[in-house]
Structures are given as structure tokens and as C-alpha cells.
Amino acid sequence: MTNFLRDNLYLIAVFITGACVLVVEVVAVRVLSPYYGNTIYTVSSIISVILAALSIGYYVGGKFADKHPSPYWFFRIILVSGVAILALHLLGMLLLPLLSIGLSLASGPLVSSLLLFFLPALLLGTLSPYAIKLQSLRLPDQGIGGVSGKIFFWSTLGSIIGSLLAGFVLIPKFGIDHIFIGTGLVLFCLGLIPLISLGYAREKVAAVLLSVFIIIPAIIFGSQLFSDGFIYQKDGIYEKITIYDGEYEGRQTRFFLQDRSASGAMFLDEADPTDLVFNYTKYYDLYKLFKPELKNALIIGGGAYSIPKALLYEAPAVNVDVAEIEPALFELAKEYFGLDDNPRLTTYSEDGRRLLFDSNKKYDLIFSDVYYSLYSIPAHFTTQEFFTIAKDRMSENGVFMANLIGSLSRQQPSLIFSEIRTFQTVFPNSYFFATTDSVSIGVQNIIMVGVNGDKNLDWKQEGVETVYNYSDLSDKIINLDRFDLSKYTIMTDNYAPVEYLTTAVLKRAGDEDGLVDGEEVLALIKEQLDYGPRYIGSSGHDEVEKMILAELGEHTDKILAQTWDYVGSDQKEYELKNIIGQLNPDSKKRIILGSHYDSKRLADKDLFHPEAPVPGANDSASGVGVLLELARLLNNASTTVGIDFVLFDGEEGDPWQDGDYQDWKPLGSTYFADNLEAVYAEESLPKMSIVLDMVCDSDLNIHREGLSMKYAPKETNKFWQLANNLSPGVFVDKMELDVYDDHVPLNLAGIPSVLLIDYHFPYHHTTKDTLDKCSAGSLETVTEAVLTFVRSLEE
């Protein structure tokens, strides 16, 4: 036996250290998941860091072994790696809560992996080349090839065993802390025992033992300290499971977390199981509007079993299946969340998609609520293929619902809009609800509802909302006419970049609805450009008109549309439309905020492309973007001033004038000024107006415009005094040339009007008037100035 150990000591060592490397690699995912999510970023960061450390370790180990081919150094490295694993795990307990606050979902796992796992993996990586050197010196007759083959065989076999051991034994049966303590101790003992036999100094043995005896109790104490106040906390097979009591909306509540995701909750004073805590869970009730007689329901993602409990309580005939991949949750729901054994409830500890794929059962309701952690959904629950499988397992008029977390921001990329577009390809009869606010750009729960049938609902009709738990259900439905979904990704099993899209959501998670957001205005400009040319008669003109009507319909109290027929120089008749959204339509103190939404048909100032249309990012889309952002902000601000957001049609004049500006006039504002009585009673005529045109140039300089000073000197001076104080570098306190724009007809009609324009835009009426010429900072500056001025009218 002694001879066997002596002859195979290095093979045994690399087998054990190879196993420890893979244990650390697999369990590292569980260490980082509570802070960054169990996403592809976490997995790939850990794998990359471990591989980088091992590769450097192989190189350094080979060099070091050639210079110091001593068993003493070999086992000392093993001992130090064990101590490093213990020490860095303790460090991670202290640092990860702090790092996760400041680092993103994408960068956080990489930085944290470098800090916590690089050094142990590097040390362990030095051992294989070191063992090859020592074994070849011990058994020179075997040859370097044979020795290398044996070392790598046993090291790789150890890695395989370590990987299987971590996944099938250690994680299901032991906590993360215990696994790291055990791994560190194994390496520590593997290094220390041979060192003692080699005559390692007693004082050094005592020192390293003392360090280990300090670190291990610190880990145990830290773990208990961080879990203090929890009713239950344990590592499940897939996530860390935490249950604790707290308060929600003034009521005592029990919460359930999977990693950092709030996966369920229950009011502790609950008498009615349908009295659900989180708003998004209450949307399960929508099935009654399409399939009131519920027989079979499937809930994908059990969580705290809130929805299954509610269904079993309110539908005595329903059989509820639950697909919950974390096997411990069913028993935890019974112990901590009031779930009773019920013959109508069946839990399957398997993947929900696989359950649907294997089943022939037809469901009247399927509710999908699955997350890795944070906002990240497992990719295979986001694709066309999944929605198709689900629809195939639904009864006639059956209802499929899915809960997602995301934002209705137009900024790309977007998880929500990609999912909505994907969902609509499978469920043409579908509805989408924002559980907080249908016009908010903040992060919130979004409920997707697909019906396997043709039954359609008017969500504002009498009786619809009485079926449901909310009185404002029609206000929660998302008006998709506001958005151009064609530019967003359709998710398939072949391409579903969920983590990438989730990262974008997290980056915008701190955005506040009450603040000016230049990036959001840029996204509004981009959406208009995506429609294509927007001159009178073009398809892009119709699309942007529809978008503006939908957008102002959400942000204002009343929508008016002035339509009239216009015969162009091409002798064809066109319908033009001014769009007016009114906030506080009954207020006598009113102001117009105006811009135009048509773009120029021909780039008549472009030497190389005079027959091409002007994209109109600055000259057209920028003013629209600022006005729509102002509508969002002022609607949220509950101002008492009456505000009319007027989007003029035909500002570019007759599109077929072919550069002849002698008879040019802004068509929409002229019609508006000639027909004021159709919009206003004489006593409620707006006191003034501000017209915006070309306001996104990155080198923005807006001077006092000559005709504004001529017709509205008081209003112009008042605005410039405020705007120049806010941004003197943008609002230049100097008068320049006269510009005939949409403000002139308003001034001539008796409404003092101020024009905000940077007429020195070098790409005016050219094909280079594109999005890259626009600045989010400029847009924020202009929006903030107008917003501040309007608020000053409250005084």
C-alpha cells in the first residue's frame, strides 16, 4: 500500500485537484446567481475566467517546475490553493452584495469571477505540468509522453467526477458554504499531510492551521449573519431559496425569493386565497372573459403557489397542473404558504415546456411565470416554438398568459417588444397589459394574453371590468399603434438573446418617468425615420400620423383632428391632417406647443442626390419627438395650465413645388390659424405658442428669431430669460435672421408665437439629415427649457 501511494501520489493529487477545479467552477454559478442572475453572462464569465486561469497556470507551472522540481513546492501550492478557496469565499460574502449594486448584469459576473475564482484556479492549474515534471524525474524510464498521458488522464477524469459530483450530489444535498468549506479543506489536507511527512516546519503548520480555523468559523458566522431574520434559507437545486416575513401595502406579508427574484408572496392575514399580493398575479382572472368554464389549467412556475391556490378556491371543477422544476417548492408552499393537499392539484417536477411537449392534454388556461433570476427568463420560454407548443395544447377559446418584466421604452433593444412581436406571430388574437402604467417607460410587469379563438373584447365596454379585479383595466392595456414593432427581433429557438435583452432592461431600470430622457426622444426620432419618407401622400406620412394619434391619445385628455383636402401641384387631391392633443381642455389659461410632422420630399440642397427624399431627423422628427416627450412629462406632472400639443401637417408646403419657394406657405399651420373657431371658443384662445423645428443638432445654437421678436416680443423675452439662464450655450441671447415657419400664421391670427430653431443646421434639406446628427443632450436641453417655461405659467 505504501509503495502504491508513493508510486501514484502525483496521479492521486491531480485527480483530486482536477475534481476540485470543476466543483468550484460549477458551484461558482450558484455563488454569483443571487447577485447577477443565472444567465449566460454568469456562466460564460466563470468558464472564461477558470479557463484563463488554468491556461496561465499551465504555463507558469511548467516554468516553475523546471526551476524548482520539488515535492515541497508542489504540495505547498495545493495547500495555498485550499486556503485561497476558503479566504476568497469569505471575501465574496462581504464583497458581492456591494459589487452587485455598482456592476451590470453583463460586467458584474466577469469582474466578480476574476476577484473570487481566478487565483485558486491559477494555482490548481500549475499542478499538472508540475506533476509531469516530478513524476518524470521519479520514473524516468516511463518517458515524458507516457507520464504526460497519465497525468492528464487522471486530472481530466477527476474533473469529470467533480462536475458530476457537484451537480448530482453536492448542490442538491449541501449548501454552497459547506461545499466551499469542504473543497478548501480537502485541498488543504491534501497539501498539508504530505508536507508534514516531508518535514514541514511545525511553526508553519501551526500558522496555516490557525488561518484555516479562523476562516472557517468566519464563513459559518457570516452565513448565519446574512441569513438572520429569514424564516427559511437554503440552496435549492437551481436557486437559493429564501422565505421571510415583512410588510406590503400596510399588511403583514410572507415573501418568497428565488435568488433575487420575488417569486411569490402571501398576506399573513389572508382569509381568501384569491386575495393575491402582487398585481401581476391577479391577471390570471382574465380567463373568465374568454373561457369561464375552467376544467384544466397549467401553471408553469409554481413559486409560492399563489395562483394554483386561487384557482382551486374559486373554480371547484378545475384540475390544476403545476410544472415546477425546483422540487422543494411544493413542500415549502405547504409548510409556509398555506397550500393544502388537494386531489385536483398535481405538481410535476420537470420543465414546463417539456411537460407540454410530452402531453396530449388540452388546457383551458396556461399561465407562464418562469425566471432564472432577476428579470431573465429561460430562453426556451420566449420563442415562437414554445408559444406554438402551448397553443397546440389549448382548448378552443383557451387562454395563454405569460408574465414578463420589462420596459415600454422605445430604446432598442427591447425584451418586451421582441416578445410582443413574437407572441403575435402565434396568437393573432392577443392583448398586452402594463400592470403599473401603460405609458410608463419604467420597469414593470407586462402580461401577455393570447386567445386560441376569435373572440375579441372591447376592454372599455360595460361589464368587462366588473369581471376582473380592477376598475381601470382599460387603462392598463397597451396601445400597440404607438410602436413600430417591425424593427424588433422575433425570438426563435435558433435565436433568442434573452440575457442581452435583459441587460438592456436592467440598464434602464433606474429611469424615472418624471425626468427628461434624451435617449427616449432619440428613440422617438428613430421610429419616425424607420417609417421612411413622410411627405404628403407617402406611406410613411400615414404611419407617423397613426403613431402620433395613438401617442397623444395616451398622454392627453382630448384628441382633435383637423382634416381637409388639398390639391397639389401634381393635380392630385390629398387629405391633410393637423393633430391636436389637449391637456386640461377646460382650462382658460392655454398655451400651444407645436411642430410639424411631414418631411421634405426632395433634397433640393443636396448637390449629389437632389431627387432623393430628406430623412428629416432634425427637420421634422426632432420637433415631434420633443413634443411627445413633453406630453408624457406634463401628463404625469398634473399641470393646471391648458396645453395644446399641435402637430402640423404640410409645413414643407406643396411637395411638388420642385424648389420654387415663391408661393410656399406652411399648409397645416395656415389652415389651423384660419380655422381657430373650430378648436377654440373666443374666450379660450391660447395666450401664446411655442413652435419647435430643428432642435436636435449636436452643435445646437438657438438664437432669438426675428419674426418672433416682431410679433411676440414679450413672450420671446420671457422665454429667453429663463432658457438662457438654464443653458446659455444653447439659447443664445442674440437676435438673428427672420425665419418664416409655422409660428407666423399663428402670430398673424393673434396668438403670440415663439419659434425655437437652429437654422444653421448644415444638412438642412439634404439626405444627410439623419439620426447620427442628433444629440440626446440637445434634445434634453430643449425639452427641459420648454418644460420649465410651461411650469412657470402656473405661478
BAVEX-730676 format. One record per residue (C-alpha): residue in three letters; x, y, z. Coordinates in steps of 0.1 Angstrom, whole numbers, plus 5000, padded with zeros to 4 digits. Layout:
BEGIN
AlaXYZ ...
***
This chain:
BEGIN
Met500050005000 Thr502950245009 Asn504650164976 Phe501350224957 Leu500850564973 Arg504450654967 Asp504350554930 Asn500950714924 Leu500951014947 Tyr501051274919 Leu498351094900 Ile496151084931 Ala496951454937 Val496051574902 Phe492851354902 Ile491651524934 Thr492751874924 Gly491151824889 Ala487851734907 Cys488152044930 Val488552274899 Leu485352154884 Val483452164918 Val484552534921 Glu483552604885 Val480052454888 Val479352594922 Ala480652934913 Val477552984891 Arg475452934923 Val477653184942 Leu477053464916 Ser473453394906 Pro471853554936 Tyr473553884926 Tyr473753874888 Gly471253604878 Asn471753254865 Thr472353394830 Ile474653324800 Tyr476853614813 Thr477353444846 Val478153104831 Ser480453234803 Ser482253464827 Ile483053184851 Ile484152944824 Ser486253214807 Val487953314840 Ile488652954850 Leu490052864816 Ala492153174815 Ala493553094850 Leu494252734841 Ser496052824809 Ile498253074827 Gly498752824855 Tyr499852554830 Tyr502452794816 Val503752924849 Gly503652584865 Gly505852434838 Lys508352714841 Phe508452694878 Ala508752324879 Asp511852334857 Lys513452574881 His512252424914 Pro511352054908 Ser510551984944 Pro507651794960 Tyr507852054988 Trp506652334963 Phe504152104947 Phe502252034979 Arg502752384992 Ile500852514961 Ile497952274969 Leu497852385005 Val497852754994 Ser495052684969 Gly492952534996 Val493452845019 Ala492753074989 Ile489452904982 Leu488352955018 Ala489653305021 Leu488153424988 His484753264995 Leu484753465028 Leu485753775008 Gly482953714983 Met480353705011 Leu481454055020 Leu482054204985 Leu479354054963 Pro476454254978 Leu478454574972 Leu479754484938 Ser476354384925 Ile475054734933 Gly477554904911 Leu478154654883 Ser475854554855 Leu474354214847 Ala476954174819 Ser480154314836 Gly479454214872 Pro479953834868 Leu483253884849 Val484654124875 Ser483453914904 Ser484853594888 Leu488253754884 Leu488253854921 Leu487053534935 Phe488053244913 Phe491053344892 Leu493653284919 Pro492552944931 Ala492152814895 Leu495652954886 Leu497252774915 Leu495552454907 Gly496452494870 Thr500152494879 Leu499852134893 Ser499551924861 Pro502852044845 Tyr504452034879 Ala503251674884 Ile504551574850 Lys507951714859 Leu508151544893 Gln506751204880 Ser509251204851 Leu512151264875 Arg510850984897 Leu510250734869 Pro512550844841 Asp512150514823 Gln508550574815 Gly509250864791 Ile507751214792 Gly504951114768 Gly503750834790 Val503951044821 Ser502151334805 Gly499351104792 Lys498750954827 Ile498751294844 Phe496251444820 Phe494151134821 Trp493751134859 Ser493451514860 Thr490651514834 Leu488951214850 Gly488951394883 Ser487351694865 Ile484651474851 Ile483951324886 Gly484051674902 Ser481551804877 Leu479151514882 Leu479651524919 Ala478851894921 Gly475651874900 Phe474151544912 Val475351524949 Leu476851834964 Ile474452104953 Pro471251914959 Lys472451794994 Phe474652065008 Gly474752445010 Ile477252654990 Asp479152745021 His479652375031 Ile480752284996 Phe483452554996 Ile484552475031 Gly484752105022 Thr486652174989 Gly489052405007 Leu489652155035 Val490251875010 Leu492952074992 Phe494352195025 Cys494751845038 Leu496051715005 Gly498751975007 Leu499451965044 Ile499751595051 Pro502551525026 Leu504251845037 Ile504351725073 Ser505851395061 Leu508451595042 Gly509351775074 Tyr507352095071 Ala508352325100 Arg506052295130 Glu505652675134 Lys504452695097 Val502052415103 Ala500652595133 Ala500352915113 Val498352765084 Leu496152565107 Leu495352885127 Ser494453065095 Val492052795085 Phe490552775119 Ile489853155117 Ile488453155082 Ile486052865085 Pro484252995116 Ala484153335099 Ile482353185069 Ile479853005091 Phe479253305112 Gly478953535081 Ser476453295066 Gln474353295097 Leu474653665100 Phe473453725064 Ser470553485068 Asp469453635101 Gly465753735100 Phe464853475074 Ile462353205081 Tyr463952975057 Gln467052995035 Lys468752715016 Asp470252644983 Gly467852454961 Ile468952264930 Tyr468652574908 Glu468552884930 Lys468953004965 Ile465552984982 Thr464653245008 Ile461453295028 Tyr460953595051 Asp458253805067 Gly457754175061 Glu455254435052 Tyr453554515019 Glu450954795014 Gly450554815051 Arg449854445056 Gln451954175071 Thr453253965043 Arg455353655037 Phe457753675008 Phe459353404987 Leu462653474968 Gln464553264943 Asp467953414942 Arg467053784940 Ser463653734922 Ala460553794942 Ser458753484931 Gly455753484954 Ala454153634985 Met451153575008 Phe449253815031 Leu449553665066 Asp446053785074 Glu444753615043 Ala441353465045 Asp440653455008 Pro443253274986 Thr442253504957 Asp443553804977 Leu446853804959 Val449754024969 Phe451454124936 Asn449354294909 Tyr450554084880 Thr449353764896 Lys445753894897 Tyr445653894859 Tyr445053524859 Asp441453614864 Leu441153734828 Tyr440353374817 Lys436753434828 Leu436253674799 Phe437153414773 Lys436753074790 Pro434553104821 Glu434052724825 Leu437552624835 Lys438352244836 Asn442152214831 Ala444752474840 Leu448552464838 Ile450752694858 Ile454352704846 Gly456452814876 Gly454952734910 Gly456652984932 Ala454653024963 Tyr451652854946 Ser449553174948 Ile447753124915 Pro447152754919 Lys445552824954 Ala443353094939 Leu442152874910 Leu441352574933 Tyr439452804956 Glu437252984930 Ala436752714904 Pro435552394922 Ala435752184890 Val439152284878 Asn442152044878 Val445352234882 Asp448752114870 Val451952284881 Ala455252254863 Glu457952354888 Ile461452244881 Glu462652314917 Pro461452004935 Ala461452164970 Leu458852434963 Phe455752214966 Glu456652115002 Leu457752465011 Ala454452604998 Lys452552365020 Glu454652445051 Tyr454952825047 Phe452252945023 Gly449152765033 Leu448952525004 Asp446752225012 Asp446951884997 Asn444251864970 Pro443351584947 Arg442751844919 Leu446351974922 Thr449251784905 Thr452851904906 Tyr455351794880 Ser459051844889 Glu460051904854 Asp460552174828 Gly457252324817 Arg457952324780 Arg458951964781 Leu455751884800 Leu453652054773 Phe455651874746 Asp455051534761 Ser451451594770 Asn448251534749 Lys446151714775 Lys444152024764 Tyr444252314788 Asp441752594792 Leu444352824808 Ile448152824807 Phe449953084829 Ser453653104824 Asp455753274851 Val459253154849 Tyr462553324856 Tyr466253234861 Ser466653524885 Leu466353904883 Tyr464453974850 Ser465953694830 Ile463553434815 Pro464853094804 Ala465353144766 His463252844756 Phe460153004772 Thr460453314750 Thr460353174715 Gln457853114687 Glu458352744691 Phe457352754728 Phe454252964721 Thr453252724693 Ile453552424715 Ala451452594742 Lys448752694716 Asp448652334704 Arg447852224739 Met445052474744 Ser441352404741 Glu439052614719 Asn439052974733 Gly441652864758 Val443753144772 Phe447553164774 Met449153424797 Ala452853504803 Asn454353734828 Leu457453934818 Ile459354214834 Gly460554494811 Ser460054844799 Leu457855014773 Ser460755244764 Arg461355274726 Gln465055244731 Gln466454934714 Pro467054664721 Ser463854574739 Leu462954244755 Ile459254334758 Phe458754454722 Ser460654154709 Glu458453924729 Ile455254104719 Arg456154074682 Thr457053714686 Phe453853644706 Gln451653804679 Thr453053564652 Val451553274671 Phe448553444688 Pro446953694663 Asn444153744689 Ser446353884717 Tyr446354154743 Phe449154314764 Phe448754484798 Ala451154704817 Thr450454624853 Thr451654964866 Asp451055214838 Ser450655174801 Val452555494793 Ser455455454818 Ile458955384805 Gly459955244838 Val460454874845 Gln457254694853 Asn455454364849 Ile453854314814 Ile451154054810 Met450753894775 Val447353734768 Gly446753514738 Val443453354730 Asn443053034710 Gly440053164692 Asp438453464675 Lys436553614705 Asn437553974707 Leu436854214736 Asp436354594738 Trp438054654771 Lys436054964777 Gln432654814773 Glu430354784803 Gly430754474823 Val434254374812 Glu435954544842 Thr433454414867 Val434654054859 Tyr438154154867 Asn439754274899 Tyr440554624886 Ser438354924878 Asp441055064855 Leu441654764833 Ser441154954801 Asp443955194811 Lys446354914815 Ile446154774780 Ile449054874758 Asn448055054726 Leu450454904701 Asp449655164675 Arg452155374693 Phe455055154683 Asp456755024652 Leu457254654662 Ser458754554628 Lys462254664640 Tyr462354424669 Thr463754074670 Ile461453774666 Met462653514691 Thr463153164679 Asp464852854694 Asn467652934670 Tyr468053294681 Ala466753424714 Pro469253664730 Val467353694763 Glu470253784785 Tyr471454054761 Leu467954204760 Thr467654174798 Thr470854364803 Ala469354654784 Val466254644807 Leu468554654837 Lys470554944824 Arg467255144821 Ala465855014854 Gly466755334872 Asp465055564847 Glu462355774862 Asp459155874844 Gly459356234858 Leu462656314842 Val463556434807 Asp465156144788 Gly467056254757 Glu467655894747 Glu463955834747 Val463456134724 Leu466155994701 Ala464255664700 Leu461155854690 Ile463056024662 Lys464455684651 Glu460955534650 Gln459855814627 Leu462855764604 Asp462055394603 Tyr458755474587 Gly460655614557 Pro459955944539 Arg457056134555 Tyr456056384528 Ile452356434519 Gly450956124502 Ser453655884513 Ser453155564534 Gly455555694560 His453356004564 Asp450355784572 Glu452355574596 Val453755864616 Glu450256024617 Lys448855694632 Met451755684658 Ile451156054668 Leu447456004672 Ala448055694694 Glu450755864715 Leu448856174722 Gly445755964729 Glu447655814758 His449256134771 Thr446456394767 Asp442856434778 Lys441356504744 Ile442256444708 Leu441156664679 Ala442056604642 Gln441656884617 Thr441356734582 Trp441056904549 Asp441556824512 Tyr444456974494 Val445156974456 Gly448856954450 Ser450857094420 Asp450656744406 Gln446856794403 Lys446156514428 Glu444056554459 Tyr445456474493 Glu443956464528 Leu445956664552 Lys445556644590 Asn446656864619 Ile446656654651 Ile445856834684 Gly446156674718 Gln444756874747 Leu445756864783 Asn443257024806 Pro440857114778 Asp438557324800 Ser441357554813 Lys441157914801 Lys444857964805 Arg446257784774 Ile449457754755 Ile450257584722 Leu453357374718 Gly453657304681 Ser455857134655 His455356974621 Tyr455456604613 Asp455856594575 Ser459256574559 Lys460756724527 Arg460056514495 Leu463256634476 Ala466756704490 Asp466957024469 Lys470057144487 Asp471956824481 Leu474356854452 Phe474656484447 His471156354455 Pro468656634447 Glu465956394437 Ala466156184469 Pro463856244499 Val465156414530 Pro465256174560 Gly464256464583 Ala465756354616 Asn466256724626 Asp463956894602 Ser460656724612 Ala461256434636 Ser463156624663 Gly460256864670 Val457756574671 Gly460056384694 Val460356674719 Leu456656744718 Leu455756384726 Glu458256374754 Leu456756694768 Ala453256534766 Arg454556234786 Leu456156454812 Leu453456714815 Asn450656454817 Asn452556294847 Ala453156634863 Ser449356714867 Thr449757074855 Thr446657304857 Val447657504826 Gly445857414794 Ile448257274769 Asp447557204732 Phe450156984715 Val449657064679 Leu451356864652 Phe451057054619 Asp450856874586 Gly452357014554 Glu454857254569 Glu457157184540 Gly454457314517 Asp453457164484 Pro455856864479 Trp455756914441 Gln456957274440 Asp460357154429 Gly462457414448 Asp460157704439 Tyr459657884472 Gln457958204459 Asp454458064466 Trp455557854496 Lys453557864528 Pro453257624557 Leu449957444549 Gly448957304583 Ser449657604605 Thr447957824579 Tyr444857614580 Phe444957594618 Ala445157974621 Asp442358024595 Asn440057794615 Leu440757874651 Glu437057894658 Ala436757524651 Val439057444680 Tyr438657734705 Ala435857954718 Glu436858314715 Glu437458354753 Ser439658044754 Leu442158134727 Pro445658034737 Lys447758314752 Met450858214733 Ser452557934714 Ile456057784712 Val456957624679 Leu459857384676 Asp461757304644 Met465257164640 Val466257124677 Cys468456814679 Asp471756934663 Ser474756814684 Asp476157174680 Leu472957344690 Asn472657724689 Ile469257874691 His469058254687 Arg466158484692 Glu464358464659 Gly463458794641 Leu459758744634 Ser459158604670 Met460658934683 Lys458559134659 Tyr455158974667 Ala455758834702 Pro458559034719 Lys457158994754 Glu456858614752 Thr460158584734 Asn461958784760 Lys460358594789 Phe461258264774 Trp464858364766 Gln465458504801 Leu464558164815 Ala466157944789 Asn469358144787 Asn469758104825 Leu469357724821 Ser471557684791 Pro473357994779 Gly475557804755 Val472457674736 Phe469957964739 Val472058244727 Asp470758584739 Lys471158754704 Met468758804676 Glu469458674641 Leu467558644608 Asp463858624602 Val462558264596 Tyr459158214580 Asp457857904598 Asp454757764615 His454758044641 Val454058314615 Pro450358224607 Leu449758194644 Asn451158534651 Leu449158684623 Ala446058524638 Gly446658694671 Ile448458424690 Pro451858554701 Ser454258274690 Val457958204696 Leu460057994672 Leu462857774685 Ile465057674656 Asp468757634649 Tyr468657744613 His472357704608 Phe472057324605 Pro474457234577 Tyr472456934565 His469157124560 His467156974531 Thr469856714523 Thr470056344525 Lys472456374554 Asp469756494578 Thr470056164597 Leu469856034632 Asp473656044638 Lys473456424635 Cys471056434666 Ser472256464702 Ala470356334732 Gly471956614752 Ser470556884729 Leu467056724730 Glu467156714768 Thr468257084769 Val465357194747 Thr462756974764 Glu463957094798 Ala463757464788 Val460157434774 Leu459057224804 Thr460457484828 Phe458757764809 Val455357584809 Arg455657514847 Ser456457884852 Leu453057974839 Glu451557804869 Glu452758104890 
***
